[in-house]
């Protein structure tokens, strides 16, 4: 991923019209958002489909539900998305655009399978409401990151450190089971991923380079979509802990 970030330091060749650059940038960002949106759609379908297969009409687990929710195989369901995202992040520079895109779709489906448990915990109405609230917040924050002239890189390192802090706090709370700490984690998580949405949008925009060939541009679009997808999913999950009505 570091190699992609270095592209933003290239100087734009003289003689290229600003209008052509702007048009290319818009096409690039639209592709990033389209890929991210399709990834979210795959995740939603996978989550809902898995829940329908796992739970009967009277709320009992089917054989499939026992497998993915109540057996040792659930750890495979939980860890598979993590393995897929690391694979894509570290191998994308040696992958074709089609292979990288397919891996992204597979990853989105695995995340959906893993997130299907939220339908066991929260009502469908509150999940839908939280999704639209997340979409509205994400859209506003991403638009800010795209249009602002302010350099957001100084807060980027701070926000990334915040992510590591959140992970450590969540691991600690597995043993403490503190409701106060859980509330604090959720609040900080919303703030961190709200900031990362704006920061990552600006960084993805700056990664655009008009002289990139189709392969490099395609890989950049996929990594940009993956980054924003992760921001959206995490923002959604932390907001759900605030807005979600438990069953």
C-alpha positions in Angstrom: 0.0 0.0 0.0 2.9 2.3 0.6 3.8 2.3 -3.0 0.4 3.6 -4.0 0.7 6.5 -1.5 4.0 7.5 -3.1 2.2 8.2 -6.4 0.7 11.4 -5.0 4.2 12.9 -4.8 4.7 12.8 -8.5 4.4 16.1 -10.3 1.7 16.5 -12.9 3.3 16.9 -16.4 3.2 20.4 -17.8 0.9 21.0 -20.8 -2.0 18.9 -19.6 -5.2 21.0 -19.4 -6.8 21.4 -15.9 -10.2 20.4 -17.4 -8.8 17.0 -18.6 -7.2 16.4 -15.2 -10.4 17.2 -13.4 -12.4 14.9 -15.7 -10.0 12.1 -15.1 -10.1 12.7 -11.3 -13.9 12.6 -11.3 -14.0 9.4 -13.3 -11.4 7.9 -10.9 -13.3 8.9 -7.8 -16.7 7.7 -9.2 -15.1 4.3 -9.9 -13.8 4.2 -6.3 -17.3 5.0 -4.9 -19.0 2.5 -7.3 -16.7 -0.3 -6.2 -17.2 0.6 -2.6 -21.0 0.7 -3.0 -21.1 -2.7 -4.8 -19.0 -4.1 -2.0 -21.5 -2.9 0.6 -24.3 -4.3 -1.5 -22.6 -7.7 -1.5 -22.0 -7.5 2.2 -25.7 -6.7 2.9 -27.0 -9.5 0.7 -24.6 -12.0 2.2 -25.5 -10.9 5.8 -29.2 -11.1 5.2 -29.0 -14.3 3.2 -26.9 -16.0 5.9 -29.3 -14.9 8.6 -32.3 -16.3 6.7 -30.5 -19.6 6.2 -29.3 -19.7 9.9 -32.5 -18.9 11.7 -36.0 -20.4 11.4 -39.2 -18.4 11.5 -39.6 -19.1 15.3 -36.1 -18.0 16.1 -34.4 -21.4 16.3 -31.0 -22.0 14.7 -30.9 -24.3 11.7 -28.1 -26.8 11.1 -26.4 -24.0 9.1 -26.9 -21.6 12.0 -25.4 -24.0 14.5 -22.4 -24.3 12.2 -21.6 -20.6 11.8 -22.8 -19.3 15.1 -22.5 -22.1 17.7 -19.7 -24.4 16.6 -15.9 -24.0 16.5 -16.3 -23.1 12.8 -17.6 -19.7 13.9 -13.9 -18.7 14.4 -13.3 -19.4 10.7 -16.2 -17.1 9.9 -14.8 -14.4 12.2 -11.2 -14.6 11.0 -11.7 -15.3 7.3 -12.4 -11.6 6.4 -9.2 -10.6 8.3 -7.2 -13.1 6.3 -8.8 -11.9 3.0 -8.1 -8.2 3.6 -4.5 -8.8 4.5 -4.1 -11.0 1.4 -5.5 -8.3 -0.8 -3.5 -5.5 0.8 -0.2 -7.2 0.6 -0.6 -8.9 -2.8 -2.5 -6.4 -4.9 0.7 -5.0 -6.5 1.3 -8.4 -8.1 -2.4 -9.1 -9.0 -4.3 -8.3 -12.1 -7.2 -5.8 -11.8 -9.7 -8.6 -12.3 -8.1 -10.8 -9.7 -7.9 -7.9 -7.2 -11.5 -7.0 -7.8 -12.7 -10.6 -7.4 -10.8 -10.8 -4.1 -12.5 -7.7 -3.0 -15.9 -9.2 -3.8 -15.0 -12.4 -1.9 -13.9 -10.3 1.1 -17.1 -8.3 1.1 -19.1 -11.5 1.1 -17.1 -12.9 4.0 -17.7 -9.7 5.9 -21.4 -10.1 5.3 -21.3 -13.7 6.6 -19.5 -12.5 9.7 -21.8 -9.5 10.3 -25.0 -11.6 9.9 -24.9 -12.0 13.7 -26.2 -8.4 14.1 -29.6 -9.6 13.0 -29.6 -11.9 16.1 -28.9 -8.9 18.4 -30.7 -5.9 16.8 -34.1 -5.4 15.2 -34.2 -5.1 11.5 -35.7 -1.6 11.7 -32.9 -0.2 13.8 -30.3 -1.8 11.5 -31.9 -0.1 8.5 -32.2 3.2 10.3 -28.5 3.0 11.4 -27.5 2.1 7.9 -29.1 5.2 6.4 -27.7 7.4 9.2 -24.3 6.0 8.5 -24.7 6.6 4.7 -25.7 10.2 5.3 -22.8 10.9 7.7 -20.3 9.1 5.4 -21.5 11.1 2.4 -21.0 14.4 4.2 -17.7 13.5 5.6 -16.3 12.1 2.4 -17.5 15.2 0.5 -15.7 17.4 3.0 -12.5 15.3 2.5 -12.8 15.7 -1.2 -13.5 19.4 -1.4 -11.5 20.9 1.6 -8.3 22.8 0.9 -7.1 22.0 4.4 -4.3 19.3 4.6 -5.8 16.5 6.7 -2.6 14.5 6.9 -1.5 15.8 10.3 -4.6 14.3 11.9 -4.3 11.1 9.9 -1.5 9.6 12.0 -3.4 10.5 15.2 -6.5 8.8 13.9 -4.6 5.6 12.9 -3.1 5.5 16.4 -6.7 5.8 17.6 -7.6 2.7 15.7 -4.9 0.7 17.4 -6.0 2.1 20.7 -9.6 1.0 20.0 -8.5 -2.5 19.2 -6.5 -2.8 22.4 -9.4 -1.4 24.4 -11.9 -3.9 22.8 -9.6 -6.8 23.6 -9.3 -5.7 27.2 -13.0 -5.3 27.5 -13.5 -8.9 26.4 -12.2 -9.8 29.9 -13.5 -6.8 31.9 -17.0 -6.7 30.4 -17.4 -3.1 31.4 -20.5 -1.3 30.1 -18.8 2.1 30.7 -15.8 1.1 28.7 -17.9 -0.3 26.0 -19.8 3.0 25.7 -16.5 4.9 25.6 -15.2 2.6 22.9 -18.3 3.2 20.8 -18.1 6.9 21.2 -14.4 7.1 20.3 -14.9 4.7 17.5 -17.5 6.9 15.9 -15.2 9.9 16.1 -12.2 8.1 14.8 -13.8 6.6 11.8 -15.7 9.8 11.0 -12.3 11.5 10.9 -10.8 8.7 8.9 -13.5 8.9 6.3 -12.6 12.5 5.5 -8.8 11.9 5.7 -8.9 8.7 3.5 -11.0 10.5 0.9 -8.5 13.2 0.6 -5.6 10.7 0.5 -7.4 8.7 -2.2 -8.0 11.8 -4.2 -4.3 12.8 -4.0 -3.3 9.3 -5.2 -4.8 10.1 -8.6 -2.2 10.6 -11.3 -3.2 11.3 -14.8 -0.3 9.4 -16.3 -1.1 6.1 -14.6 -1.7 3.2 -17.0 -4.9 1.1 -16.8 -3.4 -1.5 -14.5 -2.1 0.9 -11.9 -5.2 3.1 -12.0 -7.4 0.0 -11.5 -5.4 -1.2 -8.5 -5.6 2.3 -7.0 -9.3 2.3 -7.4 -9.7 -1.1 -5.7 -7.5 -0.1 -2.8 -9.4 3.2 -2.4 -12.7 1.4 -2.5 -11.4 -1.1 0.2 -10.3 1.8 2.4 -13.6 3.6 2.3 -15.5 0.4 2.6 -13.7 -0.3 5.9 -14.4 3.2 7.1 -18.1 2.8 6.3 -18.4 -0.7 7.9 -16.7 0.4 11.1 -18.6 3.7 11.4 -21.9 1.6 10.9 -21.0 -0.9 13.6 -20.0 1.7 16.2 -23.2 3.8 15.4 -25.3 0.6 15.7 -24.2 0.2 19.3 -25.7 3.6 20.0 -28.8 3.5 17.8 -29.6 -0.2 17.6 -32.6 -1.5 19.5 -31.8 -4.9 20.9 -34.1 -7.8 20.5 
